Amino acid sequence: MHIVFSCVTSWQVIILKILKLLGFEVFYLHIDTSINQKRRMTIAEKLKKKNIFPLPIEFQKEIFPEASFSLCNIDPNEIAYKKNLEILPENILKKYCSLFSISDQKVKKLRLLVQDFIAFQQMNISGPVGIWARLNSKKKIIYISFQFKCFYNSDTGKNIFKIIIPLNIFKFVKNTFLKFILIFPRKKNIQQKSFEEKNQNYKIDDKKVAFILHKGLIFGSEKYKIYEKTQYYSDDINSPLNKNNILHLDYSDYPKPKGDICWFSIKDIKYSRTSVILKTMLGVLKTFYLVRSWKTFIGWILLINQYFNYEKYSSKIKKFKNLKIAIVDYEALCPKTLIFAFEKNNIKTVATQERFIHTFFNSFVNVTLDTYYACSEFAANYMKKSKYHDIKNIVPIGQYRSDYISLYKQKNIPKEISEARNIGKKIVIFLGYQSPNCWFDSYYKTILSWSAQLHFLENALKFSQNLKNTHVILRYKFLDWTNNLFFKDILNRIKNSENISLSDNYSEKYYSYKLCANADLIIAKHTSIADESLSYEIPVLFHEYTHNMKKIASEAFDYSPSGIMCYNFEELLEKSKSILFDNHSKIKDDISVLCKEIYHVQNKGNIKNQLNHKLENIIQLL
């Protein structure tokens, strides 16, 4: 028997120690992320001294396909959806539609709202626990949690027995009491005080277009700028899509970037708390009769909580009186209740597909919008048939960041590429994943663990040693993980090798795109830039294995029959040789055919201009 604690906080340490002293095999999944890193490390080290560790998924000899990464993100067996139907059967869910100002025929919107929450739980909690349960199928797994949200964990293993004691309910009751009964007025912060002032300075009442942002205008960080979110901006100063004419609303409480732009953090916009609380109380009274069992009770709790958020967003959004269109950044992460609030206020919602591979995910990426600009005709047709999307109008337009591949192909060639080419080297870009900073956050990871990272680096080095007439360039989104002493030896070996280097240029905009656009071959852990490169027939092989697992993204989509998925080093090496040195490479021919099938759009290229044109047409019609 294994006892697995979900999220460990300071007061739980003594419980884990006692159980260990009694002879039980005790593990945990997470250490509370709401506390600072120093305190998290202290808890982990205390438990380590007693031989209590996170689930050591990282150190398993082999993770079988049925107990792999796909259980967390891709969910091929639709386990999360089954949990969704279990707590809110269709006949009951329909009765909540009026609460959200949705017709019964659009009940799918609420289904996807619930799906978001359950899928998030599966990705972070029930997925990893399910992997461990399947790896230890002959043992009983006792899962212990003190959080109410764990009632929404999907059933990922028959040998998992859950003990959920929702002690955090007392904190919830306290906060609810303060919200619903006392209704204390909050101190106005600077941004709340300045709403009217901003209205005068930026003419907010005239704004027709809002850009709904997730963590600002840069993907990455100030140190590691991957790309800027400029795809919707028009250079025309009179256009409603000009950067200075757009209303920027950030839903992740991100600080305003530099520059004189109209910016609000949605969290800080003042609203009538009394009105929202009264509406929520009325919602409680109207829907409590739908509680028929424990399962439908937790479904009711979830939807009442989401209804409160919906009314709060609605109250805030109605302040922007002439807003007509909301352009959503990173559609998979935007709260559905915010999307519903825009719809309630007769504001059209629009987004562009961020990642081609998300087309095929069952649980995690669910889209509900008015207009969605898809990566390709293939992706659009697939999503039209999917129960995980509710979109009025899907328009194939292409992968918008692929414009950078076209822009930099055989232009702005990075020095590290030109120098290698000048001595007759073929250029191979290895695109990897970053790893967590702390050892206890690595244990339960599958593709992001320290061991998986080390394995990838070893593969890249071995590749460079096997193909002397190539130069391998390792490229990552971030390099913080390189400060970890765990990687010191392999990074030194790479540094002292001739045919391989770690790219560290993050001061130059879009540098990853410049590298990929001018590569002879890209070998990648699955990432969107690989799909963007493939769409311009730059050869890509996917590194679909770790030190203990095979098949990652291929569980969602395997790009058949191209054969670009590689499940071991020998396969990767042989296919690379064919692409790099065979003038009649079948793989190259297959990639060319594949690109025409899965990435095809009617008007390829210059996607930013296409987006501008299509959005301005929508605005004119509103």
N, C-alpha and C positions, 0 to 999 in steps of 0.2 A: 504493500500500500504506500502511495506517495501522497503527502499533504502539500498542496500548492496554495500559497497565499497570493492574492491578487496584487494589491497595492499596499506596500508596507510603509507605515509611518512610525515615528519614534516610540509611541506607546505600545505598539504591537511587538517590538523586539523581544520583550520578556516572554511573550506567549510562544514565539518561535523557539526561543532557547529552552523553555520548559518541555515543549514537545520533542525537541531533539534529545534532551536529557532522558526522556522517557523511552527513547529508542526508536522513534519514528523517523522515516526519511522525509525531511522537510525542505521545501523549496519555496521560492517566491518568483513573481513575474516582474513587477516594477518596484522601484522605490519612488515614493511620492514626488512628483515633478513640480508641485506647488512650492516646495522649499528650495533654498539655494543649493548650489552644487556642493559646497563644503559640507553642509549638513547631510546631504544625500550620501556623500562619500563616507562620512562618519558612521552612518547606519550600516552601510555595506561592509565596512571593515569590522565592525562589531560582530556582525553575523558571520563573516568569513572566519573569524577566530574560533567560532563554534562549528565550523564546517557546514555552514548554511549558505547556499548559493542560489542565484537565479536558475531557472530551468536551463540546463546546459545543452540546449539544442545545437549550439555551435560545435560541440565536441562529439556529437554522435558520428559513428563511423559512416553510416549511410542513412539518408532520409529518402524514403520511398515516394514515388509520385503521388500516391494517395494520401501522404502525410507531408505535403510540401508547402512552399510559399503560396501556391494557388489557393489554399484554404483560407489564407488571410485576405488576399486582394481580389482574386479572380472568381473564386467560388463557383467552380464548374457544376457542382451539384445543387446549387441554389439553396444552400442551407439557410442563409439569412432571410431569403424570401419566404421560406416555410415558417420561420419564426414570426415574420411579419403577418402572415395569414392566420397564424395561431392566436396571436393576441388581439387581432382586429379582423375578424371574418368580414367578407364583403358586405353582407347585409347590415352589419353593425356600422362599418366604416362609412357607408353611404349616409347614415343619419348624422354624421358630423359635418357633412358638406356645407349646410346652411350656416354653421358657425363661422366658417372661413369664407363666406360669400361665394361659394362654389356650387354649381349645379350638380345634381346627382350623376349626370352623364360624364362629369369630369372628376369622378372619384379617384381616378388614377393619379391625380396630382397629390392627393393625401396619401395614397399608397407609397408614392415615391418620397414623400416627406418622412414617413415612418421608416422606409427603407434606408435612408441616409443615416439615421441614428443607429439602427441595428447593424448596418454594414460597418460603421465606425467601431462599434463594440467588437465585431468579429475581427476586424483588421488588427486591433490592438490587444484584445484580451482572449476572446473565445477561440480565435484562430491559432495563436501560439499554444494555448492549453490543449487544443484539439490535436495539434501536431505531436505534442508530448504524449497524449493519451494513445495515439495510434502507434507511436514508437514503443509504447509500453502496454500493448493491448491485453496482456495477461494480468496486469495489475490494476487495482482499483485506484482511481485518481480522486482524492478528496479536495475539491476546490473551495477555498474559504475567502469570502469577501465581506467587507463591512460597508459597502457602498450600494445604495438603492439601484443605481444604474445597471448593476450586474444582473438584475432580474431580466434584463433585455439581452443577455448573452444567448447566442444561438447554440443549438445542441450539436456540438462538433465531435462528440465521442460517446459511444454507448457505455464506456467504463468510467465516465465522469459523474461523480456525485457532488452536487452543489450544496454548500451551506452558506447562505447569504443572510447576514444579520445587519440590516441597514442602519447602523448607528448614526450615519450622517443625516438621517431623517430628523434628528433633534435640531441640528443646525438649520435644516430646511424649514422646519416648523417655526423656529425663532425668526428667521428672515421673513417668512410668510406673514407671521404675526405683525412684524413691523411694517410690512408693505400694506397688508390688507386692513389692519385695525388702527394702528397709530397714524399711518400716513404722514410721517414727519416730513416737513419741507426740507429739501436738500439745499445746501449752499450752492449758489450759482457759481460755476467756474468761469474763467475768463472768456471761453468760447461761447458759453450760453449768454453771457452778458452782451457779447458783441454781435449777436445775430442780426439785430436791426442795423448795426453799424456796417456789417458786411453786406447787408442788403443794399445799403446806399452806395458803398464803395464798388461792389461788383454787379449791381443791378440783378440780384438773384431772381427777382420776380420775372425777369425777361429770359431767364435761362430755359431753353427747351430740351437740352441734351445733358445727361449726367453720365459720367464714367464711374462705374461702381467697382472700386478697387479692393484688391487683397494685398496688403502689405506694400502699399506705395507704388511708385512708378518705375521701380527697378526690380527685375527678377534677379535675386541673389542678395547682395549686401553692398554697402559702400566700399568695402575692401574687395569683394569678388563680384564685380558687375558682369552678369552673364549677358543681359540685353535690356534695353529700355522699352517700356510699353508705349510705343509711339504709333502703333499700327492704325489707330483710328484718327489721328490728328491730321488736319488739313493745313496747308501752308497759306491758304487764302484767309486774310485777316477778317474778312466779312462772313466767312463760313461759320455756322453754328458748331462745326467740328474743329475749329481752330482751338488750340490749347488754351488760349486766354478767354475763350467764349464758353468753354465747357465747365459745367459744375462737377467737381470731383468729390465723390462721397466714398470714404474708406470704411469698410465694415469690420476691419481687423484692429481698429484702434491704433493705427499707425500714425506717427507724427507727420506733420506737413513737410514736404520737401522744400528745398530752397527755390526761390522764385516767386513772382507775384501772380499766383494762380488762385482761383476760387476753390477753396478746400475745406471740407468738413469731415471730422470723424463722426460717424453716425452715432456712436456711443454717447458723444457729448452734446447732441442736439436735445434741447429741452422739450419735454412733452407733458401732457396732463396726466400725472400719475393717478389721480383720483378717478378720472374717466376710465382709464385702462383697467384699473383694479375693479371698478364697479362692473365693467363689461365682462371681465373674467369671472367674477362672482356669479353674474347672471348666466354665463356659459356653464359654470359648474352646476347650477340648478337645472338648466335645460337638458343637460346630457347625463346626469348621474343615473338616470333610469337605464342607460345602456350598459351599466355594470351588471353582468350576469354571472361572473365567476372571477376567480383570482386572475386569470389570464386577461380577461377583458378589463379588469380593474387597472392592471399596469398599463394596458393600452390607453385607457381613459386618462390616467395620470400623465402619460407622455403627450397626448394631444392637448390636454388642458394647459400644460406647460408651454407647448408650442403655440397655442392660441394666445397666451399672454404675450409672447414674443411678437406674434403677428400683429396684435393690436398696438403694441408699443411702436413697432416699425411703421405701421399705418399712420399713427398719430404724428410721427416725425416727418414722414414723407409728404403729408398733405400741406406742410409749410411751403413747399416749393410749388407754387400755384400754377405755373405755366409749363411745368415739366411734361414733355411728351414722350421721351424715349430714354430708356436706361440701358447703357451698354455695359454688359457684365464682364468683368475680368475673372478669369479662371472659373469657368462655369461649374466645375465639379465641387468647388468649395463654397460658393455663395449660398448662404442660408435660404432654404426654400421659403421660409416665412417672410423674408425680405422680398423675394420674387412675388409672393402672393400679395404683399402690401403694395407693390407697384401696380399689380393688376387691379387691385381694389380702387386705386386712385387713377385708373384709366391711363396708365403709363405703359407703353409697349416695351417689352424686354428683348434684347438682342445680345448674342454672343458669338464668338468664333471658336471653333473646336481647337483646344490646346494640344491634344495628343491623339494621333491616329490610333494607337493601340487601345485607348479607352473605349473605342467603338465596341469592343468585344468583351468588356468586363461585365459580369452579371450583377455585382452587388454595389461596388464602391462608387461608380460614376453614373449618376442618374440625372438627366437633364430635363427641366421643364421651362420652356421659353416660348415666346411668340415667333421669333426668327432665329435660326441657327445656321451659321455658315460652316459647312462641313469640310473635312479634309479632302474628300474626293466623292465622285459619284458612287463608288463602291461602298464607302462608309455611309453615305446618305441613304442608300437603298437598304443597307443592313439595319440602320437605326429606325427607319420607318416601320420595320416589322417587329421591333423590339418592345417588350413590355416595360423596359427600364427607362423609357424616354416618353415625354409628353410634349411634343413640339408641333406648333401649328404649321410652320413653314421651314423646311430644311433645304438650304441652297448650297450645292457643291461649289466651292470656290478655290480650294487648295489649302496647303499648309502655309500659313501666312509668313512664318519665319524662313520658309524655303527661299523667299526673295533674297535673303542674305547669301545663300549658296550660289544663286545665279549671279548676284552682284560681285562676289569675290572670286568666282571661278576663273583661274588663270589671271587674276588681278590682285594687287595688294598682297603678293605672296610673302608670307612670313620668312624672316631671315633664316630661321632654323630649318625651313624646308628648302630654300634656294641653295644654301650651303651644302646640304646633303645631296641635292640633285646635281650640283656642279661636279661632284666626284662619282657620279653614276649610280647613286643609291635610289631605290624605290622607297616611297614614303608610306608608312603604315601608322595610322592613328589608333591608339588604344583608348577607348572612352570607358572610364570606370565609375563606380559609385563611391561616395564618401562613407566614412565609418564613424560610429559614435565615439565620443571623447573618453567615456568611462568604461572600464572593464565590465561593470555590472549591467550596463546597457547593451553590451555586445553578446552576452551569453545566450539570450533567448532569440536573437536575430537569425534569420536564414541567409539572405543575400547581402546584408550590411555588416555582418560580424567581422571582427578583427581577423579571424581565420580565413574567411572568404576573401577579404581584402588581400591578405598575404598570398593566398593561392593565386589570385589574379595577377599580382605583381610578379610572382615567380613564373607564371605562364608567359608574361610579356618579356621578361628577361630571357627565358629559355627560347622563346620565339626569335629574339634578336640574335641569339648565339647560333641558332640553326640556319638562319638566313642572313649570311654575312653581307650580301649585297642589298640589304634593306636598312633603313633607319626608322626605328620605332620611337614615336612620340607619345608619351602618356599624358592624358589630359583629363582633368576633373573639374567639377563645378566649384569646389572649394578645396583648400589645402590645409585646413586647420588640423586634420588628422595626422599630417606628416610630422607634427611636433611630438607625437606619441613615441616613447622609447621602444615600444613593441616593434615598430617598423624601422628602427634605426639601422639594423644590419642590412636588410634588403634594400633600403634606400641608398646606403653607402655603396653596395654592390652595383646598383644601377648607375650611380654617379660615376663610378670608376670603370664602367663598361663603355665600349666604343660605339656600338650601334643603337644605343637607346638613351633617351633623355626624358626628364620630367618637365613638362611645360609649366612655367611659373609667371607668364606674362598675363596679368589681369588689369593692367593699366590701360591697355588698348581695347577699345570697344569692339565687341563681336569677334574677339580673337578666336574663339572656338570655331566659329563659322569660317573664318579665314583658313584655319588649319584643315577643316573637313572639306572645304570647297576645292582644295588643292592636293588632296590625298590620292594616292594610287589605290589604297584600300583602307577601310575603316573596320576595326574589330571592336565591337561594343557590347557592354551590358546594355540591355534594352533602354533606349533613351530617345526622346523625340527628335533630336538632331540627326540620329541615324535614319529615321524615316524621311526626314527632310532632305537628307543627302541622297537616299535611294530614289527619291522622286526625280532627281536629276541624273539618275543612272550612275552615280558614284558607287562603286562596289562596296557592299557592307556584309560582314559576317557577324552574326550574333553569338556572343560568348554565353551559351545557355547552360552553364554548369558551374558548380563551386567545388570545394574540397570534399563535400559530402552530399551533393544534390545535383540532379539533372532535371532539365525542363523548368523554365521560369515563365517568361512571357509566352512561350509556345503553348502553354496550357490554355491561353486565351486565343492565340492566333499563331499558326506555325509557318505562314508565308509559303505554303505548298503551292506548286511542286518545285520551288526554286532551290531548295536545299541550302539556304543561307543560315539555317540554325545549326550550330555546332555543339555537340554534347560531350566532347573530350578533346584533349590537346592534339592527338594524332589526326583527328578529323579536321580540326582547325588548321593545322599546318599544311595538310595535303590540299585542302581547298584554297588556302592562301597562295600556295605555289601555282596552282592552276590559274587563279585570277591574275597574279603578278607576272607570270612568265610564259603562259601558254597563249599564243595568238589566236587559237581556236577554242578558247575555254567555253565549255558547255555552261558552266555556272554563270559566266558573264552574259551569255545568250539568254539564260533563264531569268536573270535579273532584269534584262531589257524587256522581256515579255511580261514579267510580273509588274513592273512599273506602269506599263500601259494598261494593265488590268485594275490594279488596286489604287493607284494614285491619279487616275485619269480625271481631268476636268476639261470642260469645253474651251475655256480661255486660260491657258497656263501663263503664270508669271504676272508680275506687277500687281500683286494681290492687294497691297495697300491702296492703290488707286481704285481698284475694283470695289473694295470695301467703302471707301469714301463716296464713290458714285452711288452705290446701292443704298447707303445710309442716308445720303442727302435726298434721294428719291422718296424714301420712307418718310422723312421729316416733312417734305413738301406736301405729302398726302394727308398728314395728320392735322 
